């Protein structure tokens, strides 16, 4: 069960999908001249949160369970992103 959402703001590209799909859980935050995602502190339905986190192009959204373990993205998903980003 998801207990917390963490957004890695430096890696967020500000595509906006998260705050459009789950406005209760995410908001846009101005960082300099860019907009980035920020967690509101509230949760949305687990299915929607998983879809948003898995669909984040930079994998900047982490879903954390009651024990503090990261549920999503998995290490395999992070490794796949690293491979895609290698030149």
N, CA and C atoms as an extended XYZ file, in Angstrom:
261
Properties=species:S:1:pos:R:3:atomname:S:1:resname:S:1:resid:I:1 pbc="F F F"
N         0.837       -1.179        0.000 N   UNK     1
C         0.000        0.000        0.000 CA  UNK     1
C         0.887        1.249        0.000 C   UNK     1
N         0.532        2.201       -0.807 N   UNK     2
C         1.298        3.437       -0.913 CA  UNK     2
C         1.016        4.322        0.295 C   UNK     2
N         2.090        4.771        0.930 N   UNK     3
C         1.957        5.635        2.093 CA  UNK     3
C         2.434        7.049        1.822 C   UNK     3
N         3.330        7.198        0.827 N   UNK     4
C         3.950        8.498        0.592 CA  UNK     4
C         4.396        8.603       -0.866 C   UNK     4
N         4.421        9.831       -1.356 N   UNK     5
C         4.920       10.117       -2.698 CA  UNK     5
C         6.128       11.032       -2.547 C   UNK     5
N         7.177       10.716       -3.291 N   UNK     6
C         8.362       11.568       -3.299 CA  UNK     6
C         8.653       11.959       -4.744 C   UNK     6
N         8.908       13.248       -4.974 N   UNK     7
C         9.252       13.724       -6.307 CA  UNK     7
C        10.686       14.236       -6.272 C   UNK     7
N        11.511       13.702       -7.160 N   UNK     8
C        12.888       14.169       -7.290 CA  UNK     8
C        12.866       15.377       -8.227 C   UNK     8
N        12.756       16.547       -7.653 N   UNK     9
C        12.562       17.774       -8.423 CA  UNK     9
C        13.694       18.038       -9.420 C   UNK     9
N        14.962       17.822       -9.075 N   UNK    10
C        16.016       18.091      -10.073 CA  UNK    10
C        15.895       17.266      -11.359 C   UNK    10
N        15.372       16.052      -11.276 N   UNK    11
C        15.269       15.230      -12.488 CA  UNK    11
C        13.929       15.391      -13.201 C   UNK    11
N        12.964       16.012      -12.551 N   UNK    12
C        11.647       16.227      -13.150 CA  UNK    12
C        11.788       17.136      -14.366 C   UNK    12
N        11.144       16.748      -15.477 N   UNK    13
C        11.199       17.566      -16.682 CA  UNK    13
C         9.957       18.450      -16.827 C   UNK    13
N         9.022       18.332      -15.904 N   UNK    14
C         7.845       19.195      -15.901 CA  UNK    14
C         6.860       18.927      -17.016 C   UNK    14
N         6.711       17.682      -17.426 N   UNK    15
C         5.793       17.374      -18.518 CA  UNK    15
C         4.335       17.626      -18.123 C   UNK    15
N         4.028       17.542      -16.828 N   UNK    16
C         2.696       17.879      -16.336 CA  UNK    16
C         1.697       16.752      -16.261 C   UNK    16
N         2.057       15.586      -16.737 N   UNK    17
C         1.108       14.476      -16.726 CA  UNK    17
C         0.618       14.163      -15.319 C   UNK    17
N         1.520       14.169      -14.353 N   UNK    18
C         1.138       13.788      -12.990 CA  UNK    18
C         0.100       14.737      -12.390 C   UNK    18
N         0.310       16.052      -12.545 N   UNK    19
C        -0.645       16.965      -11.925 CA  UNK    19
C        -1.949       17.067      -12.713 C   UNK    19
N        -1.953       16.644      -13.979 N   UNK    20
C        -3.196       16.607      -14.740 CA  UNK    20
C        -3.996       15.353      -14.381 C   UNK    20
N        -3.311       14.208      -14.298 N   UNK    21
C        -3.986       12.940      -14.013 CA  UNK    21
C        -4.396       12.821      -12.546 C   UNK    21
N        -3.545       13.271      -11.632 N   UNK    22
C        -3.794       13.148      -10.186 CA  UNK    22
C        -3.639       14.516       -9.499 C   UNK    22
N        -4.554       15.446       -9.742 N   UNK    23
C        -4.398       16.778       -9.158 CA  UNK    23
C        -4.470       16.802       -7.633 C   UNK    23
N        -5.069       15.792       -7.027 N   UNK    24
C        -5.085       15.737       -5.557 CA  UNK    24
C        -3.709       15.413       -4.999 C   UNK    24
N        -2.924       14.626       -5.733 N   UNK    25
C        -1.633       14.158       -5.234 CA  UNK    25
C        -0.449       14.994       -5.714 C   UNK    25
N        -0.615       15.691       -6.852 N   UNK    26
C         0.497       16.448       -7.431 CA  UNK    26
C         0.053       17.867       -7.772 C   UNK    26
N         1.012       18.755       -7.762 N   UNK    27
C         0.764       20.129       -8.185 CA  UNK    27
C         1.977       20.597       -8.973 C   UNK    27
N         1.786       21.652       -9.734 N   UNK    28
C         2.931       22.233      -10.428 CA  UNK    28
C         3.578       23.255       -9.503 C   UNK    28
N         4.887       23.317       -9.572 N   UNK    29
C         5.639       24.222       -8.718 CA  UNK    29
C         6.630       24.965       -9.605 C   UNK    29
N         6.669       26.272       -9.463 N   UNK    30
C         7.598       27.064      -10.254 CA  UNK    30
C         8.996       26.963       -9.650 C   UNK    30
N         9.949       26.576      -10.484 N   UNK    31
C        11.349       26.469      -10.083 CA  UNK    31
C        12.139       27.289      -11.089 C   UNK    31
N        12.533       28.470      -10.686 N   UNK    32
C        13.175       29.370      -11.639 CA  UNK    32
C        12.184       29.745      -12.714 C   UNK    32
N        12.541       29.456      -13.959 N   UNK    33
C        11.643       29.746      -15.077 CA  UNK    33
C        10.927       28.502      -15.583 C   UNK    33
N        11.011       27.410      -14.841 N   UNK    34
C        10.389       26.149      -15.241 CA  UNK    34
C         9.300       25.766      -14.249 C   UNK    34
N         8.462       24.845      -14.679 N   UNK    35
C         7.489       24.243      -13.778 CA  UNK    35
C         7.881       22.791      -13.585 C   UNK    35
N         7.860       22.361      -12.348 N   UNK    36
C         8.203       20.990      -11.987 CA  UNK    36
C         7.055       20.419      -11.161 C   UNK    36
N         7.060       19.117      -10.964 N   UNK    37
C         6.044       18.453      -10.155 CA  UNK    37
C         6.415       18.521       -8.688 C   UNK    37
N         5.409       18.589       -7.856 N   UNK    38
C         5.591       18.520       -6.406 CA  UNK    38
C         4.436       17.707       -5.838 C   UNK    38
N         4.705       16.969       -4.801 N   UNK    39
C         3.657       16.199       -4.126 CA  UNK    39
C         2.868       17.135       -3.217 C   UNK    39
N         1.568       16.920       -3.147 N   UNK    40
C         0.715       17.753       -2.300 CA  UNK    40
C         0.664       17.259       -0.863 C   UNK    40
N         1.069       16.010       -0.651 N   UNK    41
C         0.944       15.404        0.669 CA  UNK    41
C        -0.304       14.542        0.792 C   UNK    41
N        -1.147       14.612       -0.245 N   UNK    42
C        -2.348       13.764       -0.270 CA  UNK    42
C        -2.110       12.623       -1.260 C   UNK    42
N        -2.902       11.587       -1.151 N   UNK    43
C        -2.792       10.445       -2.054 CA  UNK    43
C        -3.997       10.384       -2.976 C   UNK    43
N        -3.856        9.680       -4.059 N   UNK    44
C        -4.926        9.403       -5.009 CA  UNK    44
C        -5.091        7.882       -5.033 C   UNK    44
N        -6.055        7.363       -5.775 N   UNK    45
C        -6.185        5.910       -5.878 CA  UNK    45
C        -4.864        5.274       -6.338 C   UNK    45
N        -4.562        4.117       -5.762 N   UNK    46
C        -3.278        3.464       -6.020 CA  UNK    46
C        -3.053        3.187       -7.503 C   UNK    46
N        -4.083        2.762       -8.203 N   UNK    47
C        -3.930        2.464       -9.630 CA  UNK    47
C        -3.489        3.711      -10.393 C   UNK    47
N        -4.094        4.847      -10.113 N   UNK    48
C        -3.734        6.095      -10.794 CA  UNK    48
C        -2.317        6.512      -10.438 C   UNK    48
N        -1.942        6.380       -9.181 N   UNK    49
C        -0.589        6.744       -8.766 CA  UNK    49
C         0.458        5.875       -9.451 C   UNK    49
N         0.188        4.584       -9.544 N   UNK    50
C         1.125        3.680      -10.218 CA  UNK    50
C         1.262        4.036      -11.703 C   UNK    50
N         0.144        4.336      -12.344 N   UNK    51
C         0.187        4.697      -13.761 CA  UNK    51
C         1.004        5.973      -13.969 C   UNK    51
N         0.810        6.943      -13.098 N   UNK    52
C         1.550        8.208      -13.207 CA  UNK    52
C         3.040        7.974      -12.959 C   UNK    52
N         3.376        7.233      -11.904 N   UNK    53
C         4.783        6.995      -11.577 CA  UNK    53
C         5.479        6.189      -12.666 C   UNK    53
N         4.817        5.158      -13.175 N   UNK    54
C         5.412        4.334      -14.221 CA  UNK    54
C         5.487        5.073      -15.549 C   UNK    54
N         4.589        6.025      -15.760 N   UNK    55
C         4.578        6.786      -17.003 CA  UNK    55
C         5.434        8.040      -16.976 C   UNK    55
N         5.998        8.363      -15.826 N   UNK    56
C         6.847        9.554      -15.715 CA  UNK    56
C         8.081        9.349      -16.599 C   UNK    56
N         8.292       10.216      -17.606 N   UNK    57
C         9.399        9.983      -18.535 CA  UNK    57
C        10.776       10.025      -17.888 C   UNK    57
N        10.906       10.702      -16.766 N   UNK    58
C        12.204       10.783      -16.086 CA  UNK    58
C        12.253        9.931      -14.816 C   UNK    58
N        11.179        9.173      -14.560 N   UNK    59
C        11.061        8.345      -13.347 CA  UNK    59
C        11.373        9.165      -12.091 C   UNK    59
N        10.886       10.380      -12.063 N   UNK    60
C        11.144       11.274      -10.931 CA  UNK    60
C        10.173       11.079       -9.769 C   UNK    60
N         9.143       10.274       -9.978 N   UNK    61
C         8.134       10.042       -8.943 CA  UNK    61
C         8.395        8.692       -8.301 C   UNK    61
N         8.555        8.697       -6.987 N   UNK    62
C         8.717        7.448       -6.242 CA  UNK    62
C         7.512        7.243       -5.350 C   UNK    62
N         6.968        6.039       -5.380 N   UNK    63
C         5.871        5.656       -4.502 CA  UNK    63
C         6.461        4.815       -3.382 C   UNK    63
N         6.179        5.195       -2.151 N   UNK    64
C         6.822        4.588       -0.984 CA  UNK    64
C         5.767        3.934       -0.109 C   UNK    64
N         6.068        2.710        0.377 N   UNK    65
C         5.109        1.997        1.218 CA  UNK    65
C         5.290        2.348        2.692 C   UNK    65
N         4.482        1.699        3.539 N   UNK    66
C         4.493        1.966        4.987 CA  UNK    66
C         5.847        1.723        5.635 C   UNK    66
N         6.622        0.796        5.092 N   UNK    67
C         7.921        0.463        5.687 CA  UNK    67
C         9.041        1.387        5.194 C   UNK    67
N         8.724        2.265        4.237 N   UNK    68
C         9.735        3.162        3.683 CA  UNK    68
C        10.398        2.633        2.425 C   UNK    68
N         9.954        1.480        1.950 N   UNK    69
C        10.518        0.890        0.738 CA  UNK    69
C         9.893        1.531       -0.502 C   UNK    69
N        10.697        1.719       -1.533 N   UNK    70
C        10.201        2.272       -2.796 CA  UNK    70
C         9.506        1.156       -3.568 C   UNK    70
N         8.238        1.360       -3.844 N   UNK    71
C         7.432        0.396       -4.596 CA  UNK    71
C         7.632        0.607       -6.093 C   UNK    71
N         7.701        1.848       -6.475 N   UNK    72
C         7.775        2.211       -7.880 CA  UNK    72
C         8.518        3.525       -7.998 C   UNK    72
N         9.416        3.683       -8.924 N   UNK    73
C         9.822        2.733       -9.951 CA  UNK    73
C        10.744        1.667       -9.369 C   UNK    73
N        10.737        0.536      -10.019 N   UNK    74
C        11.614       -0.550       -9.595 CA  UNK    74
C        13.035       -0.260      -10.066 C   UNK    74
N        13.972       -0.965       -9.519 N   UNK    75
C        15.364       -0.808       -9.956 CA  UNK    75
C        15.499       -1.205      -11.424 C   UNK    75
N        14.736       -2.191      -11.858 N   UNK    76
C        14.771       -2.603      -13.263 CA  UNK    76
C        14.285       -1.465      -14.168 C   UNK    76
N        13.253       -0.735      -13.751 N   UNK    77
C        12.764        0.397      -14.532 CA  UNK    77
C        13.812        1.506      -14.584 C   UNK    77
N        14.467        1.757      -13.470 N   UNK    78
C        15.520        2.781      -13.445 CA  UNK    78
C        16.694        2.373      -14.342 C   UNK    78
N        17.057        1.102      -14.320 N   UNK    79
C        18.152        0.615      -15.152 CA  UNK    79
C        17.796        0.743      -16.634 C   UNK    79
N        16.568        0.428      -16.980 N   UNK    80
C        16.122        0.564      -18.367 CA  UNK    80
C        16.205        2.025      -18.813 C   UNK    80
N        15.814        2.967      -17.961 N   UNK    81
C        15.929        4.382      -18.300 CA  UNK    81
C        17.387        4.769      -18.490 C   UNK    81
N        18.262        4.305      -17.592 N   UNK    82
C        19.689        4.611      -17.743 CA  UNK    82
C        20.220        4.113      -19.077 C   UNK    82
N        19.826        2.913      -19.473 N   UNK    83
C        20.276        2.350      -20.751 CA  UNK    83
C        19.775        3.176      -21.927 C   UNK    83
N        18.524        3.613      -21.862 N   UNK    84
C        17.966        4.418      -22.954 CA  UNK    84
C        18.652        5.767      -23.059 C   UNK    84
N        19.138        6.301      -21.941 N   UNK    85
C        19.741        7.619      -21.940 CA  UNK    85
C        21.234        7.610      -22.283 C   UNK    85
N        21.832        6.421      -22.349 N   UNK    86
C        23.247        6.343      -22.708 CA  UNK    86
C        23.424        6.637      -24.184 C   UNK    86
N        24.482        7.334      -24.486 N   UNK    87
C        24.758        7.699      -25.885 CA  UNK    87
C        25.624        6.658      -26.497 C   UNK    87
